[in-house]
């Protein structure tokens, strides 16, 4: 079943804007369009979309910067569109808080599948079914309220970071390899995830939950094996 969503599309090339909006409408989504970053940001505040598709090369503020502004207030999935198929752009996109990255020209089915996957991930924050809340001396995850707090302070995680932390903490003390994490966190979308996604997601997570992200104590790296949530208690 498809999740019907309100989708923001920001793209300065009219043909691509038209193509993406049409595809999204055919999927049953409602669409808000903008052709530059400033209008995109305004539309984001006014319409509060469930997902944003952002071109990177925009007149005025870039897609990366726009994503950064969106991330200040929201955790909705962000998919970047770009003509540059270069690795640096992809890594920059993920680092800017993007969830996925599509290189132009893309196939219609690819775009539809990526959007559906991002909406699916956003709709299921917890992995598996009856996941129990997690708490130790430092971290509290409340899966019903969908909130996380560390050392008494609420932290705001993206859906992907939430899933990552949920998987790691529910396997507390256990080392999980990069491949295992891809399976557990990305699920059926693991094949499409970029190889550096696990490392980047862990690094974002650490910057939000670790007292000193350079010396992580909660999410440890086990060299040559993977990552482990080391329970604080
Ligand atoms: Ca452009």
Boltz pocket constraint, residues with backbone or C-beta under 6 A from the ligand:
constraints:
  - pocket:
      binder: B
      contacts: [[A, 11], [A, 12], [A, 13], [A, 55], [A, 56], [A, 57], [A, 58]]
      max_distance: 6.0
